[in-house]
Amino acid sequence: CEELKISQRTLEYIFKDYYQMSPQKYFKHLRLHALHKELQQKNKQSNLSDITQEFGFYHRGQLARDYHKRFGEFPSETFRR
């Protein structure tokens, strides 16, 4: 922000205008997609909880809701396939 000589809030507005979502939602979106890809490719001997925590998801209930909303299935379903 200092280099651009704009406030953090102004940068957030610009970001939201461009991506149609806040920076926080955008990065959550990226993490969800990265997790989805990882669950599709992961060795099934791994622990689902450990994998989700690697991507910064610590609240399983919230993750399940967000993941299901985005992909139409729960993380455990993707992981089992």
MIKE-330299 format. One line per 4 residues: number of its first residue (from 1); their letters; for each residue x, y, z of N, C-alpha, C. Coordinates in nm, 2 decimals. Example, Ala and Ser with C-alpha at 12.3 -4.5 7.8 and 13.67 -1.06 7.14 Angstrom:
% MIKE-330299
1) as) 1.32/-0.57/0.78/1.23/-0.45/0.78/1.32/-0.33/0.78 | 1.28/-0.22/0.71/1.37/-0.11/0.71/1.29/0.00/0.79
***
This chain:
% MIKE-330299
1) ceel) 0.08/-0.12/0.00/0.00/0.00/0.00/0.09/0.13/0.00 | 0.20/0.12/0.07/0.28/0.24/0.08/0.34/0.27/-0.06 | 0.39/0.16/-0.13/0.45/0.19/-0.26/0.34/0.24/-0.36 | 0.22/0.20/-0.34/0.11/0.25/-0.43/0.06/0.38/-0.39
5) kisq) 0.09/0.42/-0.26/0.04/0.54/-0.20/-0.11/0.55/-0.19 | -0.17/0.43/-0.15/-0.31/0.42/-0.13/-0.33/0.35/0.00 | -0.45/0.37/0.06/-0.48/0.30/0.19/-0.51/0.15/0.16 | -0.50/0.08/0.27/-0.54/-0.06/0.26/-0.68/-0.08/0.21
9) rtle) -0.77/0.01/0.27/-0.91/0.00/0.24/-0.94/0.03/0.09 | -0.87/0.13/0.03/-0.88/0.16/-0.11/-0.84/0.04/-0.19 | -0.73/-0.02/-0.15/-0.68/-0.14/-0.23/-0.79/-0.25/-0.22 | -0.85/-0.27/-0.10/-0.95/-0.37/-0.09/-1.07/-0.34/-0.18
13) yifk) -1.11/-0.21/-0.19/-1.22/-0.17/-0.28/-1.18/-0.20/-0.43 | -1.06/-0.17/-0.47/-1.02/-0.20/-0.60/-1.02/-0.35/-0.63 | -0.97/-0.42/-0.54/-0.97/-0.57/-0.55/-1.11/-0.62/-0.57 | -1.20/-0.58/-0.48/-1.34/-0.62/-0.49/-1.40/-0.58/-0.62
17) dyyq) -1.38/-0.47/-0.67/-1.43/-0.42/-0.79/-1.39/-0.52/-0.91 | -1.26/-0.56/-0.90/-1.20/-0.64/-1.01/-1.25/-0.78/-1.00 | -1.24/-0.84/-0.88/-1.26/-0.99/-0.86/-1.41/-1.02/-0.81 | -1.48/-0.92/-0.78/-1.62/-0.93/-0.74/-1.63/-1.01/-0.60
21) mspq) -1.52/-1.00/-0.52/-1.52/-1.06/-0.39/-1.40/-0.99/-0.31 | -1.41/-1.00/-0.18/-1.31/-0.95/-0.10/-1.18/-1.03/-0.11 | -1.07/-0.97/-0.07/-0.94/-1.04/-0.08/-0.95/-1.17/0.01 | -1.01/-1.16/0.12/-1.03/-1.28/0.21/-1.10/-1.39/0.15
25) kyfk) -1.21/-1.36/0.08/-1.29/-1.46/0.01/-1.22/-1.52/-0.11 | -1.14/-1.43/-0.18/-1.06/-1.48/-0.29/-0.96/-1.58/-0.25 | -0.89/-1.55/-0.14/-0.79/-1.64/-0.09/-0.85/-1.77/-0.04 | -0.96/-1.76/0.03/-1.03/-1.88/0.07/-1.07/-1.96/-0.05
29) hlrl) -1.12/-1.90/-0.15/-1.15/-1.97/-0.28/-1.03/-2.04/-0.33 | -0.92/-1.98/-0.34/-0.80/-2.04/-0.38/-0.76/-2.16/-0.30 | -0.77/-2.15/-0.17/-0.74/-2.26/-0.07/-0.83/-2.37/-0.09 | -0.96/-2.34/-0.11/-1.06/-2.45/-0.13/-1.03/-2.53/-0.26
33) halh) -0.99/-2.46/-0.37/-0.96/-2.53/-0.49/-0.83/-2.61/-0.48 | -0.74/-2.55/-0.41/-0.61/-2.63/-0.39/-0.64/-2.75/-0.30 | -0.72/-2.74/-0.20/-0.75/-2.85/-0.12/-0.83/-2.96/-0.20 | -0.92/-2.91/-0.28/-1.00/-3.01/-0.37/-0.91/-3.09/-0.46
37) kelq) -0.81/-3.02/-0.52/-0.72/-3.09/-0.61/-0.63/-3.19/-0.53 | -0.59/-3.14/-0.41/-0.51/-3.23/-0.33/-0.58/-3.36/-0.28 | -0.71/-3.34/-0.24/-0.79/-3.45/-0.20/-0.82/-3.55/-0.31 | -0.82/-3.50/-0.43/-0.84/-3.59/-0.55/-0.72/-3.67/-0.58
41) qknk) -0.60/-3.62/-0.54/-0.48/-3.68/-0.58/-0.41/-3.75/-0.46 | -0.45/-3.72/-0.34/-0.38/-3.76/-0.22/-0.38/-3.91/-0.20 | -0.27/-3.96/-0.14/-0.26/-4.10/-0.10/-0.36/-4.12/0.01 | -0.44/-4.22/-0.01/-0.55/-4.24/0.08/-0.51/-4.29/0.22
45) qsnl) -0.38/-4.31/0.24/-0.33/-4.35/0.37/-0.31/-4.22/0.46 | -0.32/-4.11/0.40/-0.31/-3.98/0.47/-0.43/-3.96/0.55 | -0.42/-3.87/0.65/-0.53/-3.83/0.74/-0.60/-3.71/0.68 | -0.73/-3.72/0.66/-0.81/-3.60/0.61/-0.79/-3.48/0.69
49) sdit) -0.79/-3.49/0.82/-0.78/-3.38/0.91/-0.64/-3.31/0.89 | -0.54/-3.39/0.88/-0.41/-3.33/0.86/-0.40/-3.26/0.73 | -0.46/-3.31/0.62/-0.46/-3.25/0.49/-0.53/-3.12/0.50 | -0.65/-3.11/0.56/-0.72/-2.99/0.56/-0.65/-2.88/0.64
53) qefg) -0.58/-2.92/0.75/-0.50/-2.83/0.83/-0.38/-2.77/0.75 | -0.33/-2.85/0.66/-0.22/-2.81/0.58/-0.26/-2.69/0.50 | -0.39/-2.68/0.46/-0.44/-2.57/0.38/-0.50/-2.46/0.47 | -0.49/-2.47/0.60/-0.53/-2.36/0.69/-0.68/-2.37/0.73
57) fyhr) -0.74/-2.49/0.71/-0.88/-2.51/0.75/-0.88/-2.59/0.88 | -0.92/-2.52/0.99/-0.91/-2.58/1.12/-1.05/-2.60/1.18 | -1.15/-2.54/1.12/-1.29/-2.56/1.17/-1.36/-2.65/1.07 | -1.38/-2.78/1.11/-1.43/-2.88/1.01/-1.57/-2.85/0.97
61) gqla) -1.65/-2.80/1.05/-1.79/-2.77/1.02/-1.80/-2.66/0.91 | -1.73/-2.55/0.93/-1.73/-2.44/0.84/-1.67/-2.49/0.70 | -1.56/-2.56/0.71/-1.50/-2.62/0.59/-1.60/-2.70/0.51 | -1.67/-2.79/0.58/-1.76/-2.88/0.52/-1.87/-2.80/0.44
65) rdyh) -1.92/-2.69/0.51/-2.03/-2.61/0.44/-1.97/-2.54/0.32 | -1.85/-2.48/0.34/-1.80/-2.40/0.22/-1.76/-2.49/0.11 | -1.70/-2.61/0.14/-1.66/-2.70/0.04/-1.78/-2.76/-0.03 | -1.88/-2.79/0.04/-2.00/-2.85/-0.02/-2.07/-2.74/-0.11
69) krfg) -2.07/-2.62/-0.07/-2.13/-2.51/-0.15/-2.05/-2.50/-0.28 | -1.92/-2.51/-0.27/-1.84/-2.49/-0.39/-1.84/-2.61/-0.48 | -1.83/-2.73/-0.43/-1.81/-2.85/-0.51/-1.92/-2.95/-0.51 | -2.03/-2.93/-0.43/-2.14/-3.02/-0.43/-2.12/-3.15/-0.36
73) efps) -2.02/-3.16/-0.29/-1.99/-3.28/-0.20/-1.90/-3.23/-0.09 | -1.89/-3.32/0.01/-1.81/-3.29/0.13/-1.67/-3.33/0.11 | -1.57/-3.27/0.18/-1.43/-3.31/0.16/-1.41/-3.46/0.18 | -1.48/-3.52/0.27/-1.47/-3.66/0.30/-1.51/-3.75/0.18
77) etfr) -1.61/-3.70/0.11/-1.65/-3.77/-0.01/-1.55/-3.76/-0.12 | -1.49/-3.65/-0.14/-1.38/-3.63/-0.24/-1.26/-3.72/-0.20 | -1.23/-3.72/-0.08/-1.12/-3.80/-0.02/-1.14/-3.95/-0.04 | -1.26/-4.00/-0.02/-1.28/-4.14/-0.03/-1.28/-4.19/-0.18
81) r) -1.30/-4.11/-0.27/-1.30/-4.15/-0.41/-1.16/-4.19/-0.46
***
